[in-house]
């Protein structure tokens, strides 16, 4: 799920309260505190943006794990989730807290057909009729949801997911969503939300409609405001470090250079989307080209080029030169 992975991570990290409240089925005002946890999951990557320690206003503590998954997974999600949940419980709960601190999990599937067979509830029985192992998690197939369901929640961070849902009447839904997002008072927060809203659109025609609406409102895509420039600068180092770590972890886990090459390619994409005003079409074109490169030295050069580039055209020129080497 490389196309949407980075924008979704940013959303969860920056608007954790909205996501936590939604997935725990409570009002945002019922969430007193949310803290991201750094946990080394079995896949080998640090997932600090998807595991949260939550304190509700009534004093209850909850551990919440959020996972995003596209159409393909190298390993079936039920087996991944039982590993993740076991690791989280082992790290964060002792035997005394197991009964006292609830742990919840949710998998949000993006992309047509993703997670169609995942029911989210599994158990392994014993021959004596008892249950040896049982685990469950919420399954939310965004691609099956109607856009109206997210509109009804009236939570700005969740509105940005509309592009991943079924939009049966774009001419009515998109203007409503843009209008609601434009009412966010904090300008920097609004910039983040509008950027995520457009980057998560999977339908090019709907994206074009959203862009025209933003232009008509004199908002543009907020891709060149001082607010978003500061956001990109702040996220550049984090995206670079995360991408490199991901590449190394994958390379070690698979025992082959291709794992590291893929991680480095994703690091380049992370830096580009953090710094430049990429349209969805440009992002997909760059993704295809970068994922086809296996040479680690070339990818490292492109990582530096991504950090220096002032726009997508300049980076593509560097990409063209690299390809000729």
N, C-alpha and C positions, 0 to 999 in steps of 0.2 A: 504493500500500500504506500509506495513512495510519494505519489502525487499529493496525498492529503496528510501524510504522517506528520510533517513538520508543523503546518498550520494548526492541526488538532492538538499537538503537544503544547504549542504556545497558548492556545485557548484554555486548556485544562490548567496549565500552570498559572496563568494570569487571572482567570475567573473561576478559581476552584470552588468558591462558595456557591455559585450558581449551579455548577455541575454536581457538587455534593448534595445540595438540597434536592435537586431533581431526582437523583438516583436513590436517595434515602427517603424520598416521598415526604419531605417536610418543607415548610415555607423557608425562604432564605433567612428570615428573621429568627428562625429556630436554631440556626448555626452560629455558635459563639466563636469558635476558633477552628481553623484548618491549618494543619502543618504537613508539608510534604516530607516523606521519609526516604532516605537513601538506603535502598535494599538491593543487594546483589542477587538477582533472580537466576534460576537455573540456565536461562538462555545465555547468560554471561554479561548482560548489559545492565548498567545501573539505571533504574527506572524511577528516579526521584519525582517525576512528574505524574506518576500514575498510582502511587500508593500514598494514602493520606491518613493521618491520625486526626480524628474529628471529635470536638467536644460540643455537645448541644447545650442549649440554654437551660434545659432541665437537669443538667449535670451528667447526662449519659455520655460515655465514651464509645466511639465506633472506629474500627479500622475499615477503610474502603479502598478497594483496588479497582481501577478503571483500565480497561484494555480496549484498544481500537484494532479492528482487523478488516482487511480487504477480502477480495474474492479468493485469494490463494494463501495457504499457510503451509510452511514446510513440515509442520507437525500438527495433527488435529488439535483443535482448540480445547476439547475436554481434557486431554492429557497435559497440555500446557498449563491449563488453569489449576488442575489438582497439584501440579508441581509448584506453581506460583503461590497458591494459598497455603500449602504446607510450609514453604520457605518463609512466608510472611508471619505465619503463626509461630514458627520456631524462633524467629528473630525477635518478634515484638511481644509475645505472650509467654508467661510461664504457666505452670500447671494450675496455679491458683487463679490466674486471670482468664484462663480459657473459658470458664463458666460465667465470668462476669463481664467481659468485654466482647461485644458482638463483632463479628467480622463479616463484611458484605463485599460483594464483587459484581461487576457488570462488564459485559462485552458489548461494544457498539460496533455493529457491522456496517461497513460502507461499500457501495458498489453493488450493482445489480446481481442478485443471486447469492451474495455473501451470507454465510451462516444459515442457509435455508434448512439444513438438517440438524442444526444445533438446538436442542430443546433446553439446555442449561441446567438439567437436573439428572444426576447419574448416581448409581450405587452398584456395589459388588457384593453379592450375597454369599453367605457361608452355607455349607451343606446342612447345617442344623436349622436352617430357616431364618437365621439372624442376618444382620447386615454387617459385613466386615468393614466396608468403606463407603461413605456417601459424601457427595459434594454437589453444590448448586451455585448458580450465579444468574443474574439477570441477563437476558438476551434481548438486545434492542437492535432491530434491523432498520437502520435509518432509511434505507431505500424502499422499505414497505410503508413507512410512516407517511401520512398526509401532511403537507406543509401547514395546514390549518392547526394541527395538533401543537406545533411549536409556537405558532402565533398566539394561540390561546394561553400559553404559559406566561407571555409578556415578560420574558427575561432576556435582556439584550444579548448576553453571551450565547444563549441557546438559539436565538434567531439566526445566528451566523451559520447554523447547521442546515438551514432551509434548502440550500443548494444540493444537499445530499438526499433530500426527501422527494416524494412525489408531488410535483407542482402541477396540478391539473388545470389551473387557471392563472398562468403567469401574469397576465395583464392586471389581475386584481391582487394577487399575492405579493408580487415583487414590490410594487409601490407601497403597500402597507408595511412590509418589512423595512424598506429603506426609510420610510417616514419615522418608524419607531426607533430605528438605530440613530437617526439624525437628531432625535430628541435627547440623547444622552448628553448630560450637561458638561461633563469633564471632556475637554477637547482631546487630550491625549488618549483617554479611554475610547472615545468615539473613533479616533484614528485607527486604533488597534482593531476595533470591532468591524469597521467598514472594510479594512484591508482583509480581515479574515473572511468576511461575508463574500467578497468577490473571489478570493483565492480558493474557496471551497465549492464554487459553482462547478457542477460537472456538465451542464448543458451550455454549449457555446451561445445559442440564441438567447437563453435566459440571462447569461452573463452580459451579452451585448445590451439587453434591455436595462439591466441594473446599472451598467456603466453610463448609458445615456441619461438615466434618471439622476445619477450623481452629478453628471456634467450640468444638467439642466438646473440642479439645485445649487450650482457653483461650488460643489464639494469636490469635483473631480473624483479621483480615486484616493485622494489624500496621500498620494505616493511621494509628494515633494514638499510636505509641510515640515516646519522645524520639529514638530512633535515626533513624526515618524522617522525623521533622520536621527533623532536622539534614540528612538527605540532600536533602529537598526544598529547604531553604533554600540549600544549597550548589549545587544544580543549577538553581535558578530563573534566576539571571543567565546561566548558560551556555545554557540552553534559549531564553531571550529573545533573546540575541545571535545564536544560531544561526538561530532562526526569522526574525528580521529580515533577516539576511544572505541567507538562502535566498530570501526574498520579493524583495529587491532584485535578486539574481542572476537569478531567473526572469523578473522583469519586464523586465530589460535584454535577456536572451537572446531572449525572445519578442517584444519590442518592443511590448508592450501592457500595459495596467493590470491585466488579469486575472491575469497571471503574478504580479504583486506582491500582489494581493488574496489569491490562493491561498496564497502564502508567509506573509502576515500571519495568515491563518486558521489555518495550521498552527502558527505561532508561539503563537497563543492556546491551541491544543490542547496544545502542548508544555508551556506554563506550567501549565495546569490539571492535567495528568497528573503533573507534578512536585510540585505543591503539595497537591492535594486527593485525597480517597479516592473516585475515580470507579470505578463498576462498569463492566463492558464495555458494558452496556445504555445507561447514561448517556453514556458516551463516544461511542457511535455516534449517539445522539440529538443531542448537541451538535455532533458533526462534520457531520451533515447540515445543521443550521441555519447553522453558520458558513460552510460551503462555498458556501452559497447567497447570501452577502453579497458584493457587488462594491464597495461604497463604502469607500474606503481610510480616510477619517476615522472612520467607524463602527467599523471593525476596530481602529484605533489606540485608540479609546475602550475597546473590549472587551479589548484587551491590558492596559490599565491596570486594568480591572475584574477581570481574571483574577489580576493581581498582588495586588489588595486583598481579594478574596473569601475568606471563611473556610470556605465549603462550596459544594457544587454548586448548592444552592437559591439562595444569594445571587447567584451568577454568572448563573443563569438569569433572575433578576429583572432584572438589568442588561441581559441579552440581550433580554428582552421590551420594556424601555423603549427600547432602541436601535431595535428594529423599528418602534416607533410613531412615531419621529421623522420 
